[in-house]
Amino acid sequence: MAEFTMELNDEQKEVRDWLHGFAADVIRPAAAEWDEREETPWPVIQEAAKVGIYSLDFYAQQYFDSTGLGIPMAMEELFWGDAGIALSIVGTGLAAVGVLANGTEEQIGTWIPQMYGDVNDVKVAAFCSSEPDAGSDVASMRTRAVYDEAKDEWVLNGTKTWATNGGIANVHVVVAVVDAELGSKGHASFIIPPNTPGLSQGQKFKKHGIRASHTAEVVLENVRVPGSCLLGGKEKLDERLARARERAQQGGERVKNAAMATFEASRPAVGAMAVGTARAAYEVALDYAKTREQFGRPIIDNQGVAFQLADMRTSIDAARLLVWRASWMAINGKPFTAAEGSMSKLFASETAKKVTAQAVQILGGNGYTREYPVERMHRDAAIYTIFEGTSEIQRLVIARTLSGMPIR
Ligand SMILES: Cc1cc2nc3c(=O)[nH]c(=O)nc-3n(C[C@H](O)[C@H](O)[C@H](O)COP(=O)(O)OP(=O)(O)OC[C@H]3O[C@@H](n4cnc5c(N)ncnc54)[C@H](O)[C@@H]3O)c2cc1C
């Protein structure tokens, strides 16, 4: 187990500075343009691939950093640059984590490289769990996967929604119901390989923020995939379902489903994204408050403004510490006995929403225009309390974990 320290090591500092340079020189200058265009910033992803930021290697290196801080540090820096573009760069990672969490070694080796493509032909991947009638309530999922034993194929039908990179992805990871009687315990994840007939993009959403990130419906009509596309394999699924049936009969113990495992692992990472956006807005507001003069003195001379900045920075640092704690616990195999992953996501996302609103206020009229980046950051920040489990759902998870009661 790595020793506890509040400092990044030299290697981490080097990576952080390198990422910060990319975020400052490449991402931030492109942010306003891609926000207006509401399109996937392929040239920026390509640039990230060229320098090695958009790659399986980079992601794996951060993911397996023994301190646990590799991913949160990377997320904070990239999202400091711009949330929409950064999500286009790291969105593939959510699908990759789905495969890492549930796939066999062969599946990891086959599919993750295809999610990223290569430097000259970059690709993206999508993780598709949410449905029109199954957002927070994952158990209401309707997309079905039926096994065709004669052909050793799975047949998927249903409609997914809100999928980041949905429809434009090379590889889609789709969560589907394999045993409806088991609720969320009867779900399994499937790889849908490139160009599989029957998978199409539905509506592409026009959003409030993170507009450079593509979000769309994914329609599955008699999508047939080989048996080998079931993540983890059939034997493991059958065993898991048998255990779940046994437990259901005993009326008991909850077991994790595949989608929840993905979300649990990614919650602190989403918290780190929120810290990046919050820090970006705070920095703009601090600079502005020191240079903008009213009544013959900088506006920061007023406690009313200075104290807001003090509170903003305090909350951001507290959020980062919660994110780092959860990430450190996760890499060291410590169970989230007080839902520490959810705590970090809840606090960091609420902080980002609050801090970006304060930044808009500190910039006054300028803060309300697209001439200054805090307007975009404020719109972007609103996503953090919604995706990967809303703030209400995080509170539910925390309260249930703390109390052991089935709080509703
Ligand atoms: C930009 C964007 C990108 C996304 N990317 C992906 C993706 O890549 N893959 C994917 O699978 N999904 C993705 N999502 C979906 C996201 O995870 C869901 O939107 C989220 O889980 C909430 O589901 P919902 O929108 O259906 O809201 P609902 O579940 O309908 O919730 C509506 C409101 O009711 C509240 N609520 C619901 N149940 C309870 C309860 N029991 N107690 C208290 N309050 C409750 C919620 O907190 C919320 O405020 C994305 C969403 C967005 C907007």
PDBQT file of the ligand as one rigid body, heavy atoms in Angstrom, charges set to zero:
ROOT
HETATM    1  C1  LIG A 501     -25.106  15.192 -21.028  1.00  0.00    +0.000 C 
HETATM    2  C2  LIG A 501     -25.454  13.852 -20.491  1.00  0.00    +0.000 A 
HETATM    3  C3  LIG A 501     -24.604  12.782 -20.739  1.00  0.00    +0.000 A 
HETATM    4  C4  LIG A 501     -24.925  11.510 -20.265  1.00  0.00    +0.000 A 
HETATM    5  N1  LIG A 501     -24.133  10.452 -20.579  1.00  0.00    +0.000 NA
HETATM    6  C5  LIG A 501     -24.562   9.194 -20.307  1.00  0.00    +0.000 A 
HETATM    7  C6  LIG A 501     -23.865   8.063 -20.811  1.00  0.00    +0.000 A 
HETATM    8  O1  LIG A 501     -22.832   8.186 -21.467  1.00  0.00    +0.000 OA
HETATM    9  N2  LIG A 501     -24.376   6.828 -20.572  1.00  0.00    +0.000 N 
HETATM   10  C7  LIG A 501     -25.518   6.631 -19.861  1.00  0.00    +0.000 A 
HETATM   11  O2  LIG A 501     -25.931   5.500 -19.686  1.00  0.00    +0.000 OA
HETATM   12  N3  LIG A 501     -26.202   7.692 -19.343  1.00  0.00    +0.000 NA
HETATM   13  C8  LIG A 501     -25.749   8.949 -19.560  1.00  0.00    +0.000 A 
HETATM   14  N4  LIG A 501     -26.452  10.043 -19.084  1.00  0.00    +0.000 N 
HETATM   15  C9  LIG A 501     -27.682   9.807 -18.329  1.00  0.00    +0.000 C 
HETATM   16  C10 LIG A 501     -27.620  10.251 -16.875  1.00  0.00    +0.000 C 
HETATM   17  O3  LIG A 501     -26.857   9.368 -16.133  1.00  0.00    +0.000 OA
HETATM   18  C11 LIG A 501     -29.086  10.390 -16.398  1.00  0.00    +0.000 C 
HETATM   19  O4  LIG A 501     -29.607  11.557 -17.001  1.00  0.00    +0.000 OA
HETATM   20  C12 LIG A 501     -29.188  10.453 -14.899  1.00  0.00    +0.000 C 
HETATM   21  O5  LIG A 501     -28.888   9.212 -14.330  1.00  0.00    +0.000 OA
HETATM   22  C13 LIG A 501     -30.577  10.895 -14.427  1.00  0.00    +0.000 C 
HETATM   23  O6  LIG A 501     -31.571  10.154 -15.055  1.00  0.00    +0.000 OA
HETATM   24  P1  LIG A 501     -32.818  10.923 -15.701  1.00  0.00    +0.000 P 
HETATM   25  O7  LIG A 501     -32.277  11.965 -16.591  1.00  0.00    +0.000 OA
HETATM   26  O8  LIG A 501     -33.725   9.928 -16.296  1.00  0.00    +0.000 OA
HETATM   27  O9  LIG A 501     -33.522  11.656 -14.504  1.00  0.00    +0.000 OA
HETATM   28  P2  LIG A 501     -34.638  11.053 -13.515  1.00  0.00    +0.000 P 
HETATM   29  O10 LIG A 501     -34.169   9.744 -12.971  1.00  0.00    +0.000 OA
HETATM   30  O11 LIG A 501     -35.955  11.073 -14.206  1.00  0.00    +0.000 OA
HETATM   31  O12 LIG A 501     -34.638  12.109 -12.331  1.00  0.00    +0.000 OA
HETATM   32  C14 LIG A 501     -35.337  13.342 -12.414  1.00  0.00    +0.000 C 
HETATM   33  C15 LIG A 501     -35.223  14.042 -11.058  1.00  0.00    +0.000 C 
HETATM   34  O13 LIG A 501     -35.853  13.229 -10.039  1.00  0.00    +0.000 OA
HETATM   35  C16 LIG A 501     -34.916  12.977  -9.004  1.00  0.00    +0.000 C 
HETATM   36  N5  LIG A 501     -35.146  11.627  -8.453  1.00  0.00    +0.000 N 
HETATM   37  C17 LIG A 501     -35.335  10.466  -9.139  1.00  0.00    +0.000 A 
HETATM   38  N6  LIG A 501     -35.488   9.446  -8.277  1.00  0.00    +0.000 NA
HETATM   39  C18 LIG A 501     -35.363   9.948  -7.036  1.00  0.00    +0.000 A 
HETATM   40  C19 LIG A 501     -35.410   9.404  -5.721  1.00  0.00    +0.000 A 
HETATM   41  N7  LIG A 501     -35.599   8.093  -5.526  1.00  0.00    +0.000 N 
HETATM   42  N8  LIG A 501     -35.270  10.230  -4.673  1.00  0.00    +0.000 NA
HETATM   43  C20 LIG A 501     -35.067  11.571  -4.847  1.00  0.00    +0.000 A 
HETATM   44  N9  LIG A 501     -35.004  12.147  -6.069  1.00  0.00    +0.000 NA
HETATM   45  C21 LIG A 501     -35.150  11.357  -7.137  1.00  0.00    +0.000 A 
HETATM   46  C22 LIG A 501     -33.558  13.073  -9.660  1.00  0.00    +0.000 C 
HETATM   47  O14 LIG A 501     -32.529  13.315  -8.710  1.00  0.00    +0.000 OA
HETATM   48  C23 LIG A 501     -33.777  14.237 -10.611  1.00  0.00    +0.000 C 
HETATM   49  O15 LIG A 501     -33.615  15.448  -9.925  1.00  0.00    +0.000 OA
HETATM   50  C24 LIG A 501     -26.111  11.326 -19.503  1.00  0.00    +0.000 A 
HETATM   51  C25 LIG A 501     -26.955  12.421 -19.245  1.00  0.00    +0.000 A 
HETATM   52  C26 LIG A 501     -26.647  13.665 -19.736  1.00  0.00    +0.000 A 
HETATM   53  C27 LIG A 501     -27.606  14.791 -19.479  1.00  0.00    +0.000 C 
ENDROOT
TORSDOF 0
